[in-house]
Structures are given as structure tokens and as C-alpha cells.
Amino acid sequence: MRRVIPVLLFTLLSLSACGITRETADQGSDNSFVVSGTIEFLDIETGCWVLVSADGKRYEPSGEAAAPLWKDKLQATVKVRLLQGVSSVCQTGIPVEVITILETREI
């Protein structure tokens, strides 16, 4: 039993640290944060757009401010807000609402 407790404690601490990135660490009180990555078009369902960050996280951008992002392979830095309790047809990433586009660059 004495060996189990340290192993469980280590496991819980390791799991709690998983997924902590610069994006989530800088999260605002309104669930907003800045993320940079590449926009990709996925030919599934009716067509889906995903923002893939440098660390491999996938976000599903939505909202009126997201329209200029719909260019395959576009590099973008955007301020987004997490959408809680929302699902999408695509289900290809974490649902986010684009608040503002900070920078884009075509490659």
C-alpha cells in the first residue's frame, strides 16, 4: 500500500500537467487566449476548417470574425474564446469563437 500512494500521486500530478500550453496559461477571465497555427481545410461532411497550433492542438474556429481565415494553409495568430458545451458537425478540434485576427500570412 505504501508504494501505491506515491505512484498514484505521481500519476495524478502528471495528468494534471498534461495539455498545459502557453495558450491555456495565458487564458483571460472570459476564456479568451491567443493561438498561432495553420488553417487547414478538411474534406469531410460539408467541409471543415481547423486551426492546428504549433504543438499539435486542433481548434475549430467559428464566428463572424473567422471568415477571413478560410484559406487552406494560411498561417494565423488569433485571439479566441473557448466555447463551452458546444459541439459541431465536424468535431475536429476544440470549439472556439474568433474574437479578432491578429496576424495572417500565406505560405
C-alpha positions in Angstrom: 0.0 0.0 0.0 2.9 2.4 0.7 4.2 2.0 -2.8 0.7 2.6 -4.4 0.2 6.1 -2.9 3.4 7.7 -4.3 2.6 6.1 -7.7 -1.0 7.4 -7.6 0.2 10.9 -6.5 2.8 11.0 -9.4 0.2 9.9 -11.9 -2.4 12.5 -10.8 0.2 15.3 -10.9 1.4 14.1 -14.3 -2.1 14.0 -15.7 -3.0 17.5 -14.3 0.1 18.9 -16.1 -0.9 17.4 -19.5 -2.2 19.8 -22.0 -0.9 23.0 -20.3 0.4 25.2 -23.0 1.2 28.8 -23.5 -2.2 29.3 -24.9 -4.1 28.0 -21.9 -1.6 29.5 -19.4 -2.4 33.0 -20.8 -6.2 32.5 -20.7 -8.2 35.5 -19.8 -11.1 35.7 -17.4 -13.5 35.4 -20.4 -11.9 32.1 -21.5 -10.0 34.0 -24.3 -6.5 33.3 -25.3 -4.2 33.8 -28.3 -3.2 30.9 -30.5 -1.0 30.7 -33.6 -1.1 27.9 -36.2 -2.0 26.8 -39.6 -5.6 26.8 -41.1 -6.4 23.5 -42.8 -9.4 22.5 -44.9 -10.7 19.0 -44.2 -12.9 17.5 -46.9 -15.4 15.8 -44.5 -19.1 16.4 -44.0 -19.8 19.7 -45.8 -16.2 20.8 -45.4 -14.5 21.7 -42.2 -11.9 24.2 -41.2 -9.4 23.6 -38.4 -6.6 25.7 -36.8 -3.7 23.4 -35.9 -1.3 25.1 -33.4 2.5 24.5 -33.4 2.1 22.0 -30.5 -0.5 20.0 -32.5 -3.6 21.1 -30.7 -6.6 21.4 -33.0 -9.2 24.2 -32.7 -12.4 24.7 -34.7 -12.7 28.4 -35.3 -16.2 29.9 -35.7 -17.9 33.3 -35.5 -18.3 36.3 -37.9 -14.7 37.3 -37.3 -13.4 33.9 -38.6 -14.5 34.4 -42.2 -11.1 35.8 -43.5 -9.4 32.7 -42.1 -10.9 30.3 -44.7 -7.8 29.8 -46.8 -6.1 26.5 -46.7 -2.5 26.6 -45.3 -2.9 30.1 -44.0 -0.6 30.9 -41.1 -2.7 32.8 -38.4 -2.4 34.3 -35.0 -5.9 34.8 -33.5 -7.5 35.8 -30.2 -10.2 33.2 -29.5 -12.7 32.4 -26.8 -13.4 28.8 -25.7 -17.0 27.7 -26.4 -18.2 25.6 -23.5 -20.9 23.0 -24.0 -20.8 23.3 -27.8 -20.5 20.6 -30.4 -20.2 20.8 -34.1 -20.8 18.6 -37.2 -17.1 18.4 -37.8 -15.9 17.5 -34.3 -12.2 18.0 -35.4 -11.0 20.2 -32.6 -11.8 22.3 -29.6 -14.6 24.7 -30.5 -13.6 28.4 -30.3 -15.0 31.7 -31.3 -12.6 34.0 -33.1 -12.6 37.4 -31.4 -10.0 39.0 -33.5 -7.4 38.1 -36.1 -4.1 39.5 -35.0 -1.9 38.4 -38.0 -2.1 36.2 -41.1 0.5 35.1 -43.6 0.0 32.9 -46.7 2.6 30.2 -47.3 
